[in-house]
């Protein structure tokens, strides 16, 4: 029986997310998350295999700021 892989983390012990996990939080396609990283809108870390990983704290902070902006934006009717 195979044991599941532990969550990825940085040297500081911070949890890292895959592009798919970030995409599900923002409800966008994983390719969109990759484009955000390429454009510098969100920071990413490259694994030794070349895959992108994202710091959970940074992702949650970005999500919180976007969510609070959406609730503060007045709507016009």
PDB file of N, CA, C and O in Angstrom, chain B, residues numbered from 101:
ATOM      1  N   UNK B 101       0.849  -1.189   0.000  1.00  0.00           N
ATOM      2  CA  UNK B 101       0.000   0.000   0.000  1.00  0.00           C
ATOM      3  C   UNK B 101       0.882   1.235   0.000  1.00  0.00           C
ATOM      4  O   UNK B 101       1.781   1.359   0.832  1.00  0.00           O
ATOM      5  N   UNK B 102       0.637   2.134  -0.913  1.00  0.00           N
ATOM      6  CA  UNK B 102       1.457   3.342  -1.045  1.00  0.00           C
ATOM      7  C   UNK B 102       1.015   4.380  -0.023  1.00  0.00           C
ATOM      8  O   UNK B 102      -0.172   4.514   0.274  1.00  0.00           O
ATOM      9  N   UNK B 103       1.978   5.103   0.503  1.00  0.00           N
ATOM     10  CA  UNK B 103       1.663   6.183   1.433  1.00  0.00           C
ATOM     11  C   UNK B 103       1.501   7.463   0.644  1.00  0.00           C
ATOM     12  O   UNK B 103       2.241   7.687  -0.314  1.00  0.00           O
ATOM     13  N   UNK B 104       0.541   8.323   1.022  1.00  0.00           N
ATOM     14  CA  UNK B 104       0.353   9.574   0.291  1.00  0.00           C
ATOM     15  C   UNK B 104       1.545  10.498   0.486  1.00  0.00           C
ATOM     16  O   UNK B 104       2.219  10.459   1.515  1.00  0.00           O
ATOM     17  N   UNK B 105       1.792  11.326  -0.517  1.00  0.00           N
ATOM     18  CA  UNK B 105       2.871  12.294  -0.417  1.00  0.00           C
ATOM     19  C   UNK B 105       2.498  13.372   0.581  1.00  0.00           C
ATOM     20  O   UNK B 105       1.354  13.826   0.594  1.00  0.00           O
ATOM     21  N   UNK B 106       3.441  13.792   1.422  1.00  0.00           N
ATOM     22  CA  UNK B 106       3.136  14.890   2.348  1.00  0.00           C
ATOM     23  C   UNK B 106       2.975  16.185   1.565  1.00  0.00           C
ATOM     24  O   UNK B 106       3.501  16.297   0.458  1.00  0.00           O
ATOM     25  N   UNK B 107       2.256  17.171   2.116  1.00  0.00           N
ATOM     26  CA  UNK B 107       2.091  18.438   1.414  1.00  0.00           C
ATOM     27  C   UNK B 107       3.451  19.094   1.182  1.00  0.00           C
ATOM     28  O   UNK B 107       4.340  19.016   2.030  1.00  0.00           O
ATOM     29  N   UNK B 108       3.602  19.730   0.046  1.00  0.00           N
ATOM     30  CA  UNK B 108       4.848  20.438  -0.253  1.00  0.00           C
ATOM     31  C   UNK B 108       4.967  21.631   0.682  1.00  0.00           C
ATOM     32  O   UNK B 108       3.969  22.253   1.045  1.00  0.00           O
ATOM     33  N   UNK B 109       6.192  21.939   1.066  1.00  0.00           N
ATOM     34  CA  UNK B 109       6.409  23.100   1.928  1.00  0.00           C
ATOM     35  C   UNK B 109       7.776  23.685   1.655  1.00  0.00           C
ATOM     36  O   UNK B 109       8.654  23.017   1.108  1.00  0.00           O
ATOM     37  N   UNK B 110       7.951  24.942   2.043  1.00  0.00           N
ATOM     38  CA  UNK B 110       9.227  25.611   1.890  1.00  0.00           C
ATOM     39  C   UNK B 110      10.096  25.295   3.090  1.00  0.00           C
ATOM     40  O   UNK B 110       9.669  24.593   4.006  1.00  0.00           O
ATOM     41  N   UNK B 111      11.321  25.815   3.087  1.00  0.00           N
ATOM     42  CA  UNK B 111      12.219  25.608   4.224  1.00  0.00           C
ATOM     43  C   UNK B 111      11.622  26.175   5.508  1.00  0.00           C
ATOM     44  O   UNK B 111      11.897  25.672   6.597  1.00  0.00           O
ATOM     45  N   UNK B 112      10.810  27.216   5.383  1.00  0.00           N
ATOM     46  CA  UNK B 112      10.195  27.834   6.558  1.00  0.00           C
ATOM     47  C   UNK B 112       8.963  27.058   7.019  1.00  0.00           C
ATOM     48  O   UNK B 112       8.319  27.441   7.996  1.00  0.00           O
ATOM     49  N   UNK B 113       8.634  25.970   6.321  1.00  0.00           N
ATOM     50  CA  UNK B 113       7.494  25.163   6.720  1.00  0.00           C
ATOM     51  C   UNK B 113       6.171  25.640   6.176  1.00  0.00           C
ATOM     52  O   UNK B 113       5.120  25.139   6.576  1.00  0.00           O
ATOM     53  N   UNK B 114       6.202  26.606   5.265  1.00  0.00           N
ATOM     54  CA  UNK B 114       4.959  27.122   4.709  1.00  0.00           C
ATOM     55  C   UNK B 114       4.427  26.168   3.650  1.00  0.00           C
ATOM     56  O   UNK B 114       5.193  25.623   2.855  1.00  0.00           O
ATOM     57  N   UNK B 115       3.118  25.969   3.641  1.00  0.00           N
ATOM     58  CA  UNK B 115       2.463  25.069   2.697  1.00  0.00           C
ATOM     59  C   UNK B 115       2.479  25.680   1.298  1.00  0.00           C
ATOM     60  O   UNK B 115       2.216  26.870   1.128  1.00  0.00           O
ATOM     61  N   UNK B 116       2.789  24.860   0.304  1.00  0.00           N
ATOM     62  CA  UNK B 116       2.798  25.298  -1.087  1.00  0.00           C
ATOM     63  C   UNK B 116       1.636  24.663  -1.832  1.00  0.00           C
ATOM     64  O   UNK B 116       1.276  23.512  -1.588  1.00  0.00           O
ATOM     65  N   UNK B 117       1.056  25.434  -2.745  1.00  0.00           N
ATOM     66  CA  UNK B 117      -0.086  24.976  -3.526  1.00  0.00           C
ATOM     67  C   UNK B 117       0.303  24.780  -4.985  1.00  0.00           C
ATOM     68  O   UNK B 117       1.175  25.477  -5.504  1.00  0.00           O
ATOM     69  N   UNK B 118      -0.342  23.839  -5.633  1.00  0.00           N
ATOM     70  CA  UNK B 118      -0.142  23.621  -7.057  1.00  0.00           C
ATOM     71  C   UNK B 118      -0.988  24.630  -7.833  1.00  0.00           C
ATOM     72  O   UNK B 118      -1.896  25.239  -7.267  1.00  0.00           O
ATOM     73  N   UNK B 119      -0.698  24.811  -9.125  1.00  0.00           N
ATOM     74  CA  UNK B 119      -1.549  25.701  -9.926  1.00  0.00           C
ATOM     75  C   UNK B 119      -3.019  25.264  -9.919  1.00  0.00           C
ATOM     76  O   UNK B 119      -3.913  26.111  -9.932  1.00  0.00           O
ATOM     77  N   UNK B 120      -3.272  23.977  -9.901  1.00  0.00           N
ATOM     78  CA  UNK B 120      -4.647  23.486  -9.855  1.00  0.00           C
ATOM     79  C   UNK B 120      -5.354  23.860  -8.568  1.00  0.00           C
ATOM     80  O   UNK B 120      -6.533  24.211  -8.582  1.00  0.00           O
ATOM     81  N   UNK B 121      -4.636  23.786  -7.451  1.00  0.00           N
ATOM     82  CA  UNK B 121      -5.234  24.155  -6.160  1.00  0.00           C
ATOM     83  C   UNK B 121      -5.536  25.646  -6.107  1.00  0.00           C
ATOM     84  O   UNK B 121      -6.585  26.057  -5.611  1.00  0.00           O
ATOM     85  N   UNK B 122      -4.602  26.465  -6.627  1.00  0.00           N
ATOM     86  CA  UNK B 122      -4.824  27.911  -6.672  1.00  0.00           C
ATOM     87  C   UNK B 122      -6.006  28.220  -7.588  1.00  0.00           C
ATOM     88  O   UNK B 122      -6.857  29.048  -7.264  1.00  0.00           O
ATOM     89  N   UNK B 123      -6.046  27.555  -8.716  1.00  0.00           N
ATOM     90  CA  UNK B 123      -7.131  27.772  -9.682  1.00  0.00           C
ATOM     91  C   UNK B 123      -8.489  27.475  -9.064  1.00  0.00           C
ATOM     92  O   UNK B 123      -9.450  28.206  -9.303  1.00  0.00           O
ATOM     93  N   UNK B 124      -8.579  26.417  -8.278  1.00  0.00           N
ATOM     94  CA  UNK B 124      -9.873  26.090  -7.669  1.00  0.00           C
ATOM     95  C   UNK B 124     -10.279  27.131  -6.634  1.00  0.00           C
ATOM     96  O   UNK B 124     -11.471  27.391  -6.469  1.00  0.00           O
ATOM     97  N   UNK B 125      -9.325  27.731  -5.937  1.00  0.00           N
ATOM     98  CA  UNK B 125      -9.658  28.784  -4.975  1.00  0.00           C
ATOM     99  C   UNK B 125     -10.217  30.023  -5.670  1.00  0.00           C
ATOM    100  O   UNK B 125     -11.154  30.656  -5.184  1.00  0.00           O
ATOM    101  N   UNK B 126      -9.615  30.359  -6.830  1.00  0.00           N
ATOM    102  CA  UNK B 126     -10.038  31.547  -7.574  1.00  0.00           C
ATOM    103  C   UNK B 126     -11.122  31.245  -8.603  1.00  0.00           C
ATOM    104  O   UNK B 126     -11.670  32.149  -9.233  1.00  0.00           O
ATOM    105  N   UNK B 127     -11.423  29.945  -8.762  1.00  0.00           N
ATOM    106  CA  UNK B 127     -12.414  29.505  -9.750  1.00  0.00           C
ATOM    107  C   UNK B 127     -12.042  29.943 -11.160  1.00  0.00           C
ATOM    108  O   UNK B 127     -12.857  30.492 -11.902  1.00  0.00           O
ATOM    109  N   UNK B 128     -10.779  29.682 -11.505  1.00  0.00           N
ATOM    110  CA  UNK B 128     -10.262  29.948 -12.845  1.00  0.00           C
ATOM    111  C   UNK B 128      -9.549  28.692 -13.339  1.00  0.00           C
ATOM    112  O   UNK B 128      -9.388  27.732 -12.585  1.00  0.00           O
ATOM    113  N   UNK B 129      -9.130  28.693 -14.581  1.00  0.00           N
ATOM    114  CA  UNK B 129      -8.391  27.582 -15.157  1.00  0.00           C
ATOM    115  C   UNK B 129      -6.943  27.612 -14.643  1.00  0.00           C
ATOM    116  O   UNK B 129      -6.398  28.696 -14.432  1.00  0.00           O
ATOM    117  N   UNK B 130      -6.315  26.464 -14.439  1.00  0.00           N
ATOM    118  CA  UNK B 130      -4.915  26.441 -13.992  1.00  0.00           C
ATOM    119  C   UNK B 130      -3.968  27.210 -14.919  1.00  0.00           C
ATOM    120  O   UNK B 130      -2.969  27.760 -14.454  1.00  0.00           O
ATOM    121  N   UNK B 131      -4.262  27.258 -16.213  1.00  0.00           N
ATOM    122  CA  UNK B 131      -3.419  28.032 -17.145  1.00  0.00           C
ATOM    123  C   UNK B 131      -3.477  29.521 -16.824  1.00  0.00           C
ATOM    124  O   UNK B 131      -2.499  30.237 -17.040  1.00  0.00           O
ATOM    125  N   UNK B 132      -4.600  29.989 -16.316  1.00  0.00           N
ATOM    126  CA  UNK B 132      -4.719  31.393 -15.917  1.00  0.00           C
ATOM    127  C   UNK B 132      -3.774  31.690 -14.768  1.00  0.00           C
ATOM    128  O   UNK B 132      -3.126  32.737 -14.748  1.00  0.00           O
ATOM    129  N   UNK B 133      -3.691  30.783 -13.820  1.00  0.00           N
ATOM    130  CA  UNK B 133      -2.780  30.952 -12.681  1.00  0.00           C
ATOM    131  C   UNK B 133      -1.339  31.002 -13.180  1.00  0.00           C
ATOM    132  O   UNK B 133      -0.546  31.811 -12.698  1.00  0.00           O
ATOM    133  N   UNK B 134      -0.994  30.150 -14.134  1.00  0.00           N
ATOM    134  CA  UNK B 134       0.353  30.148 -14.711  1.00  0.00           C
ATOM    135  C   UNK B 134       0.629  31.472 -15.413  1.00  0.00           C
ATOM    136  O   UNK B 134       1.735  32.002 -15.309  1.00  0.00           O
ATOM    137  N   UNK B 135      -0.352  32.014 -16.124  1.00  0.00           N
ATOM    138  CA  UNK B 135      -0.170  33.321 -16.782  1.00  0.00           C
ATOM    139  C   UNK B 135       0.016  34.431 -15.759  1.00  0.00           C
ATOM    140  O   UNK B 135       0.830  35.331 -15.960  1.00  0.00           O
ATOM    141  N   UNK B 136      -0.746  34.371 -14.645  1.00  0.00           N
ATOM    142  CA  UNK B 136      -0.570  35.368 -13.583  1.00  0.00           C
ATOM    143  C   UNK B 136       0.865  35.329 -13.058  1.00  0.00           C
ATOM    144  O   UNK B 136       1.480  36.373 -12.842  1.00  0.00           O
ATOM    145  N   UNK B 137       1.394  34.126 -12.854  1.00  0.00           N
ATOM    146  CA  UNK B 137       2.762  33.989 -12.348  1.00  0.00           C
ATOM    147  C   UNK B 137       3.769  34.524 -13.360  1.00  0.00           C
ATOM    148  O   UNK B 137       4.720  35.207 -12.981  1.00  0.00           O
ATOM    149  N   UNK B 138       3.574  34.227 -14.628  1.00  0.00           N
ATOM    150  CA  UNK B 138       4.483  34.716 -15.676  1.00  0.00           C
ATOM    151  C   UNK B 138       4.456  36.234 -15.778  1.00  0.00           C
ATOM    152  O   UNK B 138       5.470  36.863 -16.082  1.00  0.00           O
ATOM    153  N   UNK B 139       3.288  36.819 -15.522  1.00  0.00           N
ATOM    154  CA  UNK B 139       3.137  38.270 -15.585  1.00  0.00           C
ATOM    155  C   UNK B 139       3.558  38.965 -14.294  1.00  0.00           C
ATOM    156  O   UNK B 139       3.591  40.194 -14.238  1.00  0.00           O
ATOM    157  N   UNK B 140       3.881  38.194 -13.254  1.00  0.00           N
ATOM    158  CA  UNK B 140       4.309  38.782 -11.987  1.00  0.00           C
ATOM    159  C   UNK B 140       3.164  39.193 -11.076  1.00  0.00           C
ATOM    160  O   UNK B 140       3.395  39.876 -10.078  1.00  0.00           O
ATOM    161  N   UNK B 141       1.947  38.802 -11.388  1.00  0.00           N
ATOM    162  CA  UNK B 141       0.800  39.160 -10.543  1.00  0.00           C
ATOM    163  C   UNK B 141       0.769  38.353  -9.256  1.00  0.00           C
ATOM    164  O   UNK B 141       0.189  38.786  -8.261  1.00  0.00           O
ATOM    165  N   UNK B 142       1.396  37.177  -9.275  1.00  0.00           N
ATOM    166  CA  UNK B 142       1.462  36.317  -8.099  1.00  0.00           C
ATOM    167  C   UNK B 142       2.828  35.636  -8.116  1.00  0.00           C
ATOM    168  O   UNK B 142       3.308  35.204  -9.164  1.00  0.00           O
ATOM    169  N   UNK B 143       3.441  35.549  -6.946  1.00  0.00           N
ATOM    170  CA  UNK B 143       4.763  34.938  -6.852  1.00  0.00           C
ATOM    171  C   UNK B 143       4.680  33.424  -6.924  1.00  0.00           C
ATOM    172  O   UNK B 143       3.701  32.820  -6.485  1.00  0.00           O
ATOM    173  N   UNK B 144       5.718  32.819  -7.481  1.00  0.00           N
ATOM    174  CA  UNK B 144       5.757  31.364  -7.543  1.00  0.00           C
ATOM    175  C   UNK B 144       7.170  30.867  -7.286  1.00  0.00           C
ATOM    176  O   UNK B 144       8.149  31.606  -7.400  1.00  0.00           O
ATOM    177  N   UNK B 145       7.239  29.614  -6.942  1.00  0.00           N
ATOM    178  CA  UNK B 145       8.505  28.927  -6.695  1.00  0.00           C
ATOM    179  C   UNK B 145       8.584  27.797  -7.704  1.00  0.00           C
ATOM    180  O   UNK B 145       7.574  27.161  -8.002  1.00  0.00           O
ATOM    181  N   UNK B 146       9.755  27.543  -8.225  1.00  0.00           N
ATOM    182  CA  UNK B 146       9.946  26.419  -9.148  1.00  0.00           C
ATOM    183  C   UNK B 146      10.541  25.248  -8.383  1.00  0.00           C
ATOM    184  O   UNK B 146      11.507  25.408  -7.637  1.00  0.00           O
ATOM    185  N   UNK B 147       9.962  24.078  -8.571  1.00  0.00           N
ATOM    186  CA  UNK B 147      10.505  22.861  -7.967  1.00  0.00           C
ATOM    187  C   UNK B 147      11.728  22.426  -8.773  1.00  0.00           C
ATOM    188  O   UNK B 147      11.941  22.925  -9.878  1.00  0.00           O
ATOM    189  N   UNK B 148      12.532  21.510  -8.245  1.00  0.00           N
ATOM    190  CA  UNK B 148      13.672  21.012  -9.026  1.00  0.00           C
ATOM    191  C   UNK B 148      13.237  20.408 -10.374  1.00  0.00           C
ATOM    192  O   UNK B 148      14.017  20.393 -11.326  1.00  0.00           O
ATOM    193  N   UNK B 149      12.013  19.920 -10.453  1.00  0.00           N
ATOM    194  CA  UNK B 149      11.502  19.366 -11.700  1.00  0.00           C
ATOM    195  C   UNK B 149      10.921  20.407 -12.642  1.00  0.00           C
ATOM    196  O   UNK B 149      10.484  20.071 -13.743  1.00  0.00           O
ATOM    197  N   UNK B 150      10.912  21.687 -12.216  1.00  0.00           N
ATOM    198  CA  UNK B 150      10.432  22.777 -13.061  1.00  0.00           C
ATOM    199  C   UNK B 150       8.967  23.126 -12.903  1.00  0.00           C
ATOM    200  O   UNK B 150       8.450  23.958 -13.649  1.00  0.00           O
ATOM    201  N   UNK B 151       8.287  22.509 -11.950  1.00  0.00           N
ATOM    202  CA  UNK B 151       6.867  22.802 -11.725  1.00  0.00           C
ATOM    203  C   UNK B 151       6.720  24.037 -10.840  1.00  0.00           C
ATOM    204  O   UNK B 151       7.576  24.312  -9.999  1.00  0.00           O
ATOM    205  N   UNK B 152       5.646  24.766 -11.032  1.00  0.00           N
ATOM    206  CA  UNK B 152       5.380  25.952 -10.212  1.00  0.00           C
ATOM    207  C   UNK B 152       4.640  25.554  -8.941  1.00  0.00           C
ATOM    208  O   UNK B 152       3.790  24.664  -8.947  1.00  0.00           O
ATOM    209  N   UNK B 153       4.981  26.227  -7.866  1.00  0.00           N
ATOM    210  CA  UNK B 153       4.258  26.094  -6.608  1.00  0.00           C
ATOM    211  C   UNK B 153       4.057  27.507  -6.058  1.00  0.00           C
ATOM    212  O   UNK B 153       4.861  28.406  -6.303  1.00  0.00           O
ATOM    213  N   UNK B 154       2.975  27.678  -5.315  1.00  0.00           N
ATOM    214  CA  UNK B 154       2.585  28.995  -4.818  1.00  0.00           C
ATOM    215  C   UNK B 154       2.450  28.961  -3.305  1.00  0.00           C
ATOM    216  O   UNK B 154       1.892  28.015  -2.749  1.00  0.00           O
ATOM    217  N   UNK B 155       2.965  29.997  -2.632  1.00  0.00           N
ATOM    218  CA  UNK B 155       2.857  30.076  -1.171  1.00  0.00           C
ATOM    219  C   UNK B 155       1.394  30.290  -0.791  1.00  0.00           C
ATOM    220  O   UNK B 155       0.735  31.210  -1.276  1.00  0.00           O
ATOM    221  N   UNK B 156       0.906  29.418   0.088  1.00  0.00           N
ATOM    222  CA  UNK B 156      -0.497  29.483   0.495  1.00  0.00           C
ATOM    223  C   UNK B 156      -0.832  30.827   1.131  1.00  0.00           C
ATOM    224  O   UNK B 156      -1.900  31.379   0.869  1.00  0.00           O
ATOM    225  N   UNK B 157       0.055  31.361   1.956  1.00  0.00           N
ATOM    226  CA  UNK B 157      -0.233  32.636   2.626  1.00  0.00           C
ATOM    227  C   UNK B 157      -0.390  33.769   1.614  1.00  0.00           C
ATOM    228  O   UNK B 157      -1.260  34.624   1.776  1.00  0.00           O
ATOM    229  N   UNK B 158       0.441  33.784   0.572  1.00  0.00           N
ATOM    230  CA  UNK B 158       0.345  34.816  -0.456  1.00  0.00           C
ATOM    231  C   UNK B 158      -0.953  34.663  -1.261  1.00  0.00           C
ATOM    232  O   UNK B 158      -1.621  35.651  -1.567  1.00  0.00           O
ATOM    233  N   UNK B 159      -1.297  33.430  -1.594  1.00  0.00           N
ATOM    234  CA  UNK B 159      -2.524  33.163  -2.353  1.00  0.00           C
ATOM    235  C   UNK B 159      -3.744  33.583  -1.545  1.00  0.00           C
ATOM    236  O   UNK B 159      -4.637  34.248  -2.070  1.00  0.00           O
ATOM    237  N   UNK B 160      -3.788  33.200  -0.273  1.00  0.00           N
ATOM    238  CA  UNK B 160      -4.945  33.551   0.566  1.00  0.00           C
ATOM    239  C   UNK B 160      -5.046  35.060   0.774  1.00  0.00           C
ATOM    240  O   UNK B 160      -6.147  35.607   0.828  1.00  0.00           O
ATOM    241  N   UNK B 161      -3.896  35.737   0.892  1.00  0.00           N
ATOM    242  CA  UNK B 161      -3.890  37.186   1.035  1.00  0.00           C
ATOM    243  C   UNK B 161      -4.441  37.855  -0.225  1.00  0.00           C
ATOM    244  O   UNK B 161      -5.237  38.791  -0.146  1.00  0.00           O
ATOM    245  N   UNK B 162      -4.005  37.361  -1.388  1.00  0.00           N
ATOM    246  CA  UNK B 162      -4.493  37.904  -2.652  1.00  0.00           C
ATOM    247  C   UNK B 162      -5.995  37.665  -2.797  1.00  0.00           C
ATOM    248  O   UNK B 162      -6.734  38.548  -3.231  1.00  0.00           O
ATOM    249  N   UNK B 163      -6.430  36.478  -2.434  1.00  0.00           N
ATOM    250  CA  UNK B 163      -7.858  36.139  -2.512  1.00  0.00           C
ATOM    251  C   UNK B 163      -8.666  37.028  -1.569  1.00  0.00           C
ATOM    252  O   UNK B 163      -9.737  37.508  -1.938  1.00  0.00           O
ATOM    253  N   UNK B 164      -8.166  37.248  -0.365  1.00  0.00           N
ATOM    254  CA  UNK B 164      -8.868  38.093   0.608  1.00  0.00           C
ATOM    255  C   UNK B 164      -8.966  39.530   0.122  1.00  0.00           C
ATOM    256  O   UNK B 164     -10.007  40.167   0.287  1.00  0.00           O
ATOM    257  N   UNK B 165      -7.890  40.057  -0.480  1.00  0.00           N
ATOM    258  CA  UNK B 165      -7.930  41.438  -0.953  1.00  0.00           C
ATOM    259  C   UNK B 165      -8.899  41.589  -2.119  1.00  0.00           C
ATOM    260  O   UNK B 165      -9.607  42.592  -2.209  1.00  0.00           O
ATOM    261  N   UNK B 166      -8.937  40.604  -3.011  1.00  0.00           N
ATOM    262  CA  UNK B 166      -9.879  40.663  -4.129  1.00  0.00           C
ATOM    263  C   UNK B 166     -11.309  40.522  -3.640  1.00  0.00           C
ATOM    264  O   UNK B 166     -12.212  41.176  -4.162  1.00  0.00           O
ATOM    265  N   UNK B 167     -11.523  39.679  -2.650  1.00  0.00           N
ATOM    266  CA  UNK B 167     -12.862  39.479  -2.105  1.00  0.00           C
ATOM    267  C   UNK B 167     -13.343  40.732  -1.399  1.00  0.00           C
ATOM    268  O   UNK B 167     -14.501  41.121  -1.546  1.00  0.00           O
ATOM    269  N   UNK B 168     -12.463  41.374  -0.628  1.00  0.00           N
ATOM    270  CA  UNK B 168     -12.863  42.585   0.091  1.00  0.00           C
ATOM    271  C   UNK B 168     -13.101  43.729  -0.882  1.00  0.00           C
ATOM    272  O   UNK B 168     -13.984  44.553  -0.647  1.00  0.00           O
ATOM    273  N   UNK B 169     -12.330  43.803  -1.977  1.00  0.00           N
ATOM    274  CA  UNK B 169     -12.564  44.828  -2.987  1.00  0.00           C
ATOM    275  C   UNK B 169     -13.940  44.640  -3.627  1.00  0.00           C
ATOM    276  O   UNK B 169     -14.653  45.612  -3.875  1.00  0.00           O
ATOM    277  N   UNK B 170     -14.298  43.412  -3.887  1.00  0.00           N
ATOM    278  CA  UNK B 170     -15.592  43.128  -4.529  1.00  0.00           C
ATOM    279  C   UNK B 170     -16.751  43.509  -3.612  1.00  0.00           C
ATOM    280  O   UNK B 170     -17.787  43.967  -4.094  1.00  0.00           O
ATOM    281  N   UNK B 171     -16.599  43.334  -2.323  1.00  0.00           N
ATOM    282  CA  UNK B 171     -17.687  43.676  -1.409  1.00  0.00           C
ATOM    283  C   UNK B 171     -17.760  45.171  -1.147  1.00  0.00           C
ATOM    284  O   UNK B 171     -18.811  45.681  -0.760  1.00  0.00           O
ATOM    285  N   UNK B 172     -16.643  45.885  -1.357  1.00  0.00           N
ATOM    286  CA  UNK B 172     -16.629  47.321  -1.118  1.00  0.00           C
ATOM    287  C   UNK B 172     -17.025  48.115  -2.356  1.00  0.00           C
ATOM    288  O   UNK B 172     -17.386  49.285  -2.234  1.00  0.00           O
ATOM    289  N   UNK B 173     -16.970  47.520  -3.536  1.00  0.00           N
ATOM    290  CA  UNK B 173     -17.290  48.220  -4.759  1.00  0.00           C
ATOM    291  C   UNK B 173     -18.785  48.481  -4.840  1.00  0.00           C
ATOM    292  O   UNK B 173     -19.585  47.545  -4.819  1.00  0.00           O
ATOM    293  N   UNK B 174     -19.165  49.758  -4.934  1.00  0.00           N
ATOM    294  CA  UNK B 174     -20.600  50.059  -5.029  1.00  0.00           C
ATOM    295  C   UNK B 174     -21.149  49.618  -6.388  1.00  0.00           C
ATOM    296  O   UNK B 174     -20.466  49.701  -7.409  1.00  0.00           O
ATOM    297  N   UNK B 175     -22.360  49.163  -6.375  1.00  0.00           N
ATOM    298  CA  UNK B 175     -23.014  48.762  -7.627  1.00  0.00           C
ATOM    299  C   UNK B 175     -23.961  49.863  -8.064  1.00  0.00           C
ATOM    300  O   UNK B 175     -24.595  50.522  -7.240  1.00  0.00           O
ATOM    301  N   UNK B 176     -24.047  50.051  -9.361  1.00  0.00           N
ATOM    302  CA  UNK B 176     -24.957  51.061  -9.884  1.00  0.00           C
ATOM    303  C   UNK B 176     -26.103  50.359 -10.592  1.00  0.00           C
ATOM    304  O   UNK B 176     -25.899  49.372 -11.299  1.00  0.00           O
ATOM    305  N   UNK B 177     -27.272  50.859 -10.402  1.00  0.00           N
ATOM    306  CA  UNK B 177     -28.453  50.274 -11.056  1.00  0.00           C
ATOM    307  C   UNK B 177     -29.198  51.316 -11.815  1.00  0.00           C
ATOM    308  O   UNK B 177     -30.221  51.018 -12.432  1.00  0.00           O
TER     309      UNK B 177
END
